[in-house]
Amino acid sequence: MGSTIPLFKEQSLFVITKKLLPWTLYALLPLALLRLYFYPLPLPPSPETELPHSSTPITIATHSSLSSSTSLPLSSPSSTSEKEKGGDDETSCDYFNGEWVRDLRGPLYNGSTCSTIKEGQNCIKHGRPDSGYLHWRWKPSQCNLPRFDPNAFLQLVRNKHIAFVGDSMARNQLESLLCMLSTVLEPNLVYRNGEDNKFRKWHFVSHNASVSVYWSPFLVHGVEKSSSGPNHNVLHLDRVDERWGKDMDRIDLIVLSIGHWFLHPAVYYEGDSVLGCHYCPGLNHTEIGFYDVLRKALRTTLSSIIERRGGGRENNNGIDVIVTTFSPAHFEGEWDKAGACPKTKPFRNKEKELEGMDADVRKIEIEEVEAAKERGKEFGGFRLEALDVTRLALLRPDGHPGPYMYPFPFANGVQERVQNDCVHWCLPGPIDTWNEIFLEMMKKWERTTVE
């Protein structure tokens, strides 16, 4: 009998253990899952998923005079160097490479809540029947682009004057910005002048901040073609347009935008000498195209800003400059026929490549920005970056007014002839993204200043 008691205890212990073991496992399993959720185990890098998007250059095919050197990564050179330095997403993200993804939230404003939309871009008000183009957001490959925060923007520009200088794309971007800011604070128009209000200024009293637009489609001094004068533009490539240059000392941040007007017929001067022309049959001038001219115009502009305002940040007189790169057009037919820009969805990633003239103009702008940054290093108080929107704009053929640049163009049925705008952007629309990235660039500058 004595020997059976230990055996009974062992059997009982075995039975209890057998019953408790499954419950113990059930209790440990959630704990293990929680541990893995908050502290995931490191995984071996996958060559397909871990490589940065911009590490693979995208070849830019071209057929212009610049074709000898047009293989260029679509990320800006500055963003590449930042990745090499490391850092978190806020400081190292390349916002210019990514894809358009669905966004059910829609825009911050609409065609009736914003009073500063140019009529030709108010696609909703003019009867555009589809609204899918409003529900896309730009998703960079390596991070998220935050939704525009108007309060944060206004705080960053407190006591400052921001000027958008250039062609109608500069105005398009400006009006997008004003619409997004007006969701929290209505701007006061304090100045207007020129045909089609090409020179305007708004003031946000609570922040003592001003935003203005200067019409200057060449940035340098130019005389535009007109019905009463020559049928070509005249550009003086050695001096900036003083319509905005005279106010340079009163501007804290300049956003420059040029490109489309250089495609028009023009005669080019340097000093009193004619350098040549672009598409000027009947004139005794050498045809030189417009690529080198655009480069020289941008170089003159950036050099003038550096010379006039470089070295001033120590005296609170520095200046920041953003160059918004070329925004491609999307004409698929004649400009005055229905269906000239018929797309209703973005191109998928890699469905459309950046090439030809669009790539060449972007390349010139990026190269001149980088060259000016090098020249500006010897001066304090000068910051310059490219807002490189060319590729993300290329992927949005659905975002233009098309025939809805005019109210209800098909109210009386499909017309034989209807003017189309496949260059500018509907408001709200894709160009709002330009300003979302613009804000992130300003935030980065602010962090750098604080550090």
C-alpha positions as CSV (number, residue, x, y, z in Angstrom):
1,M,0.0,0.0,0.0
2,G,2.8,2.3,0.9
3,S,4.2,2.2,-2.6
4,T,0.9,3.0,-4.3
5,I,0.5,6.5,-2.7
6,P,3.5,8.1,-4.6
7,L,2.3,6.4,-7.8
8,F,-1.2,7.9,-7.3
9,K,0.3,11.3,-6.7
10,E,2.3,11.1,-9.9
11,Q,-0.7,10.0,-11.9
12,S,-2.8,12.9,-10.5
13,L,0.0,15.4,-11.3
14,F,0.1,14.0,-14.8
15,V,-3.6,14.4,-15.3
16,I,-3.6,17.9,-13.9
17,T,-0.7,18.9,-16.1
18,K,-2.3,17.4,-19.2
19,K,-5.5,19.4,-18.5
20,L,-3.7,22.7,-17.8
21,L,-1.2,22.6,-20.7
22,P,-3.7,23.6,-23.4
23,W,-5.0,26.4,-21.3
24,T,-1.5,27.6,-20.7
25,L,-0.8,27.6,-24.4
26,Y,-4.0,29.5,-25.1
27,A,-3.0,32.2,-22.6
28,L,0.6,32.5,-23.9
29,L,-0.5,32.8,-27.6
30,P,-2.0,36.3,-27.3
31,L,1.0,37.5,-25.3
32,A,3.3,36.2,-28.0
33,L,1.2,37.9,-30.7
34,L,1.3,41.2,-28.8
35,R,5.0,40.9,-28.5
36,L,5.5,40.4,-32.2
37,Y,3.1,43.3,-33.0
38,F,4.9,45.9,-30.9
39,Y,8.4,44.5,-31.4
40,P,8.5,42.7,-34.8
41,L,11.5,40.5,-35.5
42,P,13.9,41.9,-38.2
43,L,13.4,40.3,-41.6
44,P,16.0,39.8,-44.2
45,P,15.8,42.6,-46.8
46,S,14.1,41.7,-50.0
47,P,15.8,43.1,-53.1
48,E,12.4,43.9,-54.6
49,T,10.9,45.8,-51.7
50,E,13.8,47.4,-49.8
51,L,15.5,49.3,-52.6
52,P,14.6,53.0,-52.7
53,H,12.5,53.9,-55.7
54,S,14.9,56.6,-56.8
55,S,17.9,54.2,-56.8
56,T,16.8,52.9,-60.1
57,P,17.2,55.7,-62.7
58,I,14.4,56.2,-65.2
59,T,15.8,56.9,-68.6
60,I,14.4,60.0,-70.2
61,A,14.2,59.4,-73.9
62,T,14.5,62.6,-76.0
63,H,15.0,63.7,-79.5
64,S,16.2,67.2,-79.0
65,S,19.6,68.8,-79.1
66,L,20.0,67.8,-75.4
67,S,19.8,64.1,-76.1
68,S,23.5,63.4,-75.4
69,S,22.9,63.7,-71.7
70,T,19.3,63.2,-70.8
71,S,19.5,60.0,-68.8
72,L,18.6,61.5,-65.4
73,P,17.1,60.1,-62.2
74,L,13.6,61.5,-61.7
75,S,14.4,62.4,-58.1
76,S,16.0,65.7,-57.4
77,P,19.8,65.5,-56.7
78,S,19.3,67.1,-53.3
79,S,16.8,64.4,-52.2
80,T,19.2,61.7,-53.2
81,S,22.0,63.1,-51.0
82,E,19.6,63.4,-48.1
83,K,18.8,59.7,-48.3
84,E,22.4,58.8,-48.2
85,K,22.7,60.8,-45.0
86,G,19.9,58.7,-43.5
87,G,17.4,60.2,-41.1
88,D,13.7,59.7,-40.6
89,D,11.0,60.0,-43.3
90,E,10.3,63.7,-42.7
91,T,13.9,64.6,-43.6
92,S,14.8,62.0,-46.2
93,C,11.6,61.3,-48.1
94,D,11.7,62.0,-51.8
95,Y,8.2,63.4,-52.4
96,F,8.6,63.5,-56.2
97,N,8.6,59.8,-56.9
98,G,5.5,57.7,-56.3
99,E,2.0,57.1,-57.7
100,W,-1.5,58.4,-57.6
101,V,-3.8,56.3,-55.3
102,R,-7.5,56.5,-54.6
103,D,-8.6,58.9,-51.9
104,L,-12.2,59.0,-50.8
105,R,-11.8,62.1,-48.7
106,G,-11.8,64.5,-51.7
107,P,-10.4,68.0,-51.7
108,L,-10.4,70.6,-48.9
109,Y,-12.6,73.0,-50.9
110,N,-14.9,73.1,-53.9
111,G,-15.9,75.4,-56.7
112,S,-18.4,77.4,-54.6
113,T,-16.5,77.7,-51.4
114,C,-13.4,79.4,-52.8
115,S,-13.7,82.9,-54.3
116,T,-10.3,83.1,-55.9
117,I,-10.6,80.4,-58.5
118,K,-10.1,81.7,-62.0
119,E,-13.2,81.1,-64.0
120,G,-11.4,79.0,-66.6
121,Q,-10.3,76.4,-63.9
122,N,-13.7,76.2,-62.1
123,C,-14.5,72.8,-63.7
124,I,-17.3,71.9,-61.2
125,K,-19.1,75.2,-61.6
126,H,-18.8,74.9,-65.4
127,G,-20.6,71.5,-65.5
128,R,-17.9,68.9,-65.7
129,P,-20.0,65.7,-65.3
130,D,-17.4,63.4,-63.8
131,S,-15.9,63.9,-60.3
132,G,-13.5,61.0,-60.1
133,Y,-10.5,63.3,-60.8
134,L,-11.1,64.8,-57.3
135,H,-10.5,61.5,-55.5
136,W,-6.8,60.8,-56.0
137,R,-3.8,61.6,-53.8
138,W,-0.1,61.5,-54.5
139,K,1.6,58.6,-52.6
140,P,5.4,59.0,-52.5
141,S,7.2,55.6,-52.7
142,Q,8.9,55.8,-49.3
143,C,6.6,57.8,-47.1
144,N,3.2,59.6,-46.9
145,L,2.5,63.1,-48.1
146,P,0.5,64.7,-45.4
147,R,-2.8,66.4,-46.2
148,F,-2.4,70.2,-46.5
149,D,-2.6,72.0,-43.2
150,P,-3.6,75.6,-43.8
151,N,-2.9,76.6,-40.2
152,A,0.6,75.2,-40.3
153,F,1.2,77.1,-43.6
154,L,0.0,80.4,-42.2
155,Q,2.1,80.0,-39.1
156,L,5.2,79.4,-41.3
157,V,4.6,82.5,-43.4
158,R,3.8,84.8,-40.5
159,N,5.2,88.3,-41.1
160,K,6.4,87.2,-44.6
161,H,5.6,88.0,-48.2
162,I,5.4,85.1,-50.7
163,A,5.4,85.9,-54.4
164,F,4.4,83.6,-57.2
165,V,6.3,84.8,-60.3
166,G,6.0,83.5,-63.8
167,D,3.4,82.3,-66.3
168,S,-0.2,81.2,-65.9
169,M,1.0,78.0,-64.2
170,A,2.4,80.1,-61.4
171,R,-1.1,81.8,-61.1
172,N,-2.8,78.4,-61.2
173,Q,-0.6,77.2,-58.2
174,L,-1.2,80.5,-56.4
175,E,-5.0,80.2,-56.7
176,S,-4.9,76.6,-55.5
177,L,-2.9,77.8,-52.4
178,L,-5.4,80.6,-51.7
179,C,-8.3,78.2,-51.9
180,M,-6.8,75.8,-49.4
181,L,-5.9,78.7,-47.0
182,S,-9.3,80.1,-47.3
183,T,-10.7,77.0,-45.6
184,V,-9.5,78.5,-42.3
185,L,-8.9,82.2,-43.1
186,E,-10.3,84.3,-46.0
187,P,-7.5,86.4,-47.7
188,N,-8.1,90.1,-48.3
189,L,-7.3,91.3,-51.8
190,V,-5.3,94.5,-51.3
191,Y,-3.9,95.2,-54.7
192,R,-4.8,94.4,-58.3
193,N,-3.5,95.7,-61.6
194,G,-3.1,94.7,-65.2
195,E,-5.1,92.9,-67.8
196,D,-6.9,89.9,-66.3
197,N,-5.6,90.9,-62.9
198,K,-2.1,89.7,-63.7
199,F,-0.6,91.5,-60.7
200,R,-2.5,90.9,-57.4
201,K,-1.7,90.8,-53.7
202,W,-3.6,89.4,-50.8
203,H,-3.1,89.9,-47.1
204,F,-3.8,87.7,-44.1
205,V,-4.2,90.3,-41.3
206,S,-4.1,87.9,-38.4
207,H,-0.6,86.6,-39.5
208,N,0.6,89.8,-41.2
209,A,1.3,87.5,-44.2
210,S,1.1,88.5,-47.8
211,V,0.7,86.4,-51.0
212,S,1.1,88.0,-54.4
213,V,1.3,87.0,-58.1
214,Y,3.4,88.7,-60.7
215,W,2.8,87.9,-64.4
216,S,6.2,87.4,-66.0
217,P,6.1,84.5,-68.4
218,F,9.8,84.7,-69.2
219,L,11.1,85.9,-65.8
220,V,13.5,88.0,-67.8
221,H,12.5,91.2,-69.5
222,G,10.2,90.5,-72.4
223,V,7.7,92.1,-74.8
224,E,4.8,89.8,-75.5
225,K,3.4,89.4,-79.0
226,S,0.2,91.3,-79.7
227,S,-2.4,92.0,-82.4
228,S,-1.1,95.5,-82.7
229,G,2.6,94.6,-82.8
230,P,5.0,91.9,-84.0
231,N,3.6,88.4,-84.1
232,H,6.4,87.1,-81.9
233,N,7.8,87.7,-78.4
234,V,10.9,89.7,-77.8
235,L,13.2,88.5,-74.9
236,H,16.1,90.3,-73.3
237,L,18.0,87.4,-71.7
238,D,20.6,89.4,-69.7
239,R,18.2,91.2,-67.3
240,V,15.2,90.2,-65.2
241,D,11.8,91.6,-65.6
242,E,11.6,94.6,-63.3
243,R,7.9,94.3,-63.0
244,W,8.7,91.8,-60.2
245,G,12.4,92.5,-59.8
246,K,11.8,96.0,-58.4
247,D,10.0,94.4,-55.5
248,M,12.6,91.8,-54.8
249,D,13.8,93.5,-51.6
250,R,10.3,93.2,-50.1
251,I,9.8,89.5,-50.9
252,D,10.8,86.7,-48.4
253,L,10.0,83.7,-50.6
254,I,9.7,83.5,-54.4
255,V,8.0,80.7,-56.3
256,L,9.1,80.7,-59.9
257,S,7.4,79.0,-62.8
258,I,8.2,79.1,-66.5
259,G,8.2,76.9,-69.6
260,H,5.1,77.0,-71.9
261,W,5.7,80.6,-73.2
262,F,9.1,79.6,-74.5
263,L,7.4,77.4,-77.1
264,H,6.0,80.5,-78.9
265,P,7.8,82.3,-81.8
266,A,10.4,84.8,-80.3
267,V,13.4,86.9,-81.1
268,Y,16.2,86.9,-78.5
269,Y,18.5,89.7,-77.4
270,E,21.5,90.0,-75.2
271,G,22.2,93.7,-74.6
272,D,21.6,95.3,-78.0
273,S,22.6,92.3,-80.0
274,V,20.2,89.7,-81.5
275,L,21.2,86.2,-80.5
276,G,18.8,84.5,-82.8
277,C,15.1,83.4,-82.8
278,H,12.7,80.6,-82.5
279,Y,10.4,79.9,-85.4
280,C,10.7,83.3,-87.1
281,P,10.3,82.7,-90.8
282,G,10.7,85.9,-92.8
283,L,13.1,87.5,-90.3
284,N,16.8,87.5,-91.0
285,H,17.8,85.8,-87.8
286,T,19.4,82.5,-87.0
287,E,17.1,79.9,-85.7
288,I,18.4,78.7,-82.3
289,G,15.4,77.0,-80.8
290,F,14.3,77.7,-77.2
291,Y,16.2,75.2,-74.9
292,D,19.3,77.2,-74.4
293,V,17.2,80.4,-74.2
294,L,15.1,79.0,-71.4
295,R,18.3,77.9,-69.6
296,K,19.8,81.4,-69.9
297,A,16.6,83.1,-68.7
298,L,16.4,80.9,-65.6
299,R,20.2,81.4,-65.0
300,T,19.9,85.2,-65.3
301,T,16.9,85.1,-62.9
302,L,18.5,83.0,-60.2
303,S,21.8,84.9,-60.5
304,S,20.0,88.2,-60.1
305,I,18.3,87.0,-56.9
306,I,21.6,85.8,-55.5
307,E,23.3,89.0,-56.3
308,R,20.6,91.2,-54.9
309,R,19.5,89.2,-51.9
310,G,22.3,86.8,-51.1
311,G,24.1,87.2,-47.8
312,G,21.2,88.8,-46.0
313,R,19.8,86.3,-43.5
314,E,22.0,87.6,-40.7
315,N,20.1,90.9,-41.0
316,N,16.8,89.2,-41.4
317,N,17.0,90.0,-45.1
318,G,17.5,86.6,-46.6
319,I,15.4,85.0,-49.3
320,D,14.0,81.6,-50.2
321,V,13.4,80.5,-53.7
322,I,11.3,77.6,-55.1
323,V,11.4,76.7,-58.8
324,T,8.3,74.7,-59.8
325,T,9.3,72.5,-62.7
326,F,7.6,72.2,-66.0
327,S,4.0,70.9,-66.0
328,P,3.2,68.9,-69.1
329,A,0.2,69.4,-71.3
330,H,-2.0,66.4,-72.3
331,F,-3.5,67.2,-75.7
332,E,-4.6,64.1,-77.5
333,G,-6.3,65.9,-80.4
334,E,-6.8,69.3,-81.8
335,W,-7.3,72.1,-79.2
336,D,-10.6,73.2,-80.8
337,K,-12.3,69.8,-81.1
338,A,-14.2,67.8,-78.5
339,G,-12.1,65.1,-76.8
340,A,-8.8,66.9,-76.8
341,C,-8.0,65.7,-73.3
342,P,-10.5,62.9,-72.8
343,K,-8.9,60.9,-69.9
344,T,-10.8,60.5,-66.7
345,K,-8.2,58.6,-64.6
346,P,-4.5,59.0,-63.9
347,F,-1.9,57.0,-65.8
348,R,-0.8,54.0,-63.8
349,N,2.8,54.0,-62.5
350,K,5.1,53.2,-65.4
351,E,2.2,53.4,-67.9
352,K,3.5,56.8,-69.1
353,E,7.2,57.7,-69.3
354,L,8.7,61.2,-69.1
355,E,10.4,61.9,-72.4
356,G,10.9,64.4,-75.2
357,M,10.4,68.1,-74.6
358,D,8.8,67.6,-71.2
359,A,11.9,65.8,-70.0
360,D,14.3,68.3,-71.6
361,V,12.7,71.3,-70.0
362,R,12.6,69.6,-66.6
363,K,16.2,68.6,-67.0
364,I,17.3,72.2,-67.7
365,E,15.4,73.5,-64.7
366,I,16.8,70.9,-62.3
367,E,20.4,71.5,-63.6
368,E,20.1,75.3,-63.2
369,V,18.7,75.0,-59.7
370,E,21.6,72.8,-58.7
371,A,24.1,75.2,-60.3
372,A,22.6,78.2,-58.6
373,K,22.7,76.4,-55.2
374,E,26.4,75.9,-55.7
375,R,26.8,79.6,-56.6
376,G,24.8,80.6,-53.6
377,K,26.8,78.7,-51.1
378,E,29.2,81.6,-50.7
379,F,26.3,83.8,-49.6
380,G,24.3,83.4,-46.4
381,G,20.6,83.9,-46.4
382,F,19.9,82.2,-49.7
383,R,18.0,78.9,-49.9
384,L,16.8,77.3,-53.2
385,E,15.0,74.1,-54.1
386,A,13.2,72.6,-57.0
387,L,9.5,71.7,-56.6
388,D,9.9,68.9,-59.1
389,V,6.3,68.2,-60.1
390,T,6.9,67.2,-63.8
391,R,6.5,63.5,-63.4
392,L,3.6,63.5,-61.0
393,A,1.9,66.1,-63.3
394,L,2.6,63.9,-66.3
395,L,0.5,61.1,-64.7
396,R,-2.6,63.2,-64.4
397,P,-4.2,63.7,-67.9
398,D,-7.6,63.7,-66.2
399,G,-7.1,66.9,-64.2
400,H,-7.5,69.6,-66.9
401,P,-10.5,71.7,-67.6
402,G,-10.7,70.5,-71.2
403,P,-13.9,72.0,-72.7
404,Y,-15.1,73.0,-69.3
405,M,-12.9,76.1,-69.3
406,Y,-16.2,77.6,-70.4
407,P,-19.6,77.1,-68.7
408,F,-21.6,74.1,-69.9
409,P,-20.0,73.8,-73.3
410,F,-22.4,71.0,-74.4
411,A,-25.6,72.4,-73.1
412,N,-26.9,72.6,-76.7
413,G,-25.5,69.3,-77.8
414,V,-22.0,68.4,-79.0
415,Q,-20.5,71.3,-81.0
416,E,-18.3,71.0,-84.1
417,R,-15.7,73.3,-82.5
418,V,-15.1,73.7,-78.8
419,Q,-11.9,75.2,-77.2
420,N,-10.1,72.9,-74.8
421,D,-7.6,73.6,-72.0
422,C,-5.4,70.6,-71.5
423,V,-2.6,72.7,-69.9
424,H,-3.9,74.3,-66.7
425,W,-5.5,72.4,-63.9
426,C,-9.0,72.2,-62.5
427,L,-9.5,73.8,-59.1
428,P,-9.8,71.8,-56.9
429,G,-7.5,69.3,-58.6
430,P,-4.1,67.8,-59.0
431,I,-2.3,71.1,-58.6
432,D,-3.3,71.2,-54.9
433,T,-0.6,68.5,-54.5
434,W,2.0,71.0,-55.6
435,N,1.2,73.0,-52.5
436,E,1.1,70.0,-50.2
437,I,4.7,69.3,-51.2
438,F,5.5,73.0,-51.0
439,L,4.4,73.0,-47.4
440,E,6.5,70.0,-46.5
441,M,9.6,71.8,-48.1
442,M,8.9,74.8,-45.9
443,K,8.6,72.6,-42.8
444,K,12.0,71.1,-43.6
445,W,13.5,74.5,-44.0
446,E,12.0,75.5,-40.6
447,R,13.4,72.5,-38.9
448,T,16.8,73.2,-40.4
449,T,16.7,76.8,-39.1
450,V,15.7,75.7,-35.6
451,E,18.5,73.1,-35.5
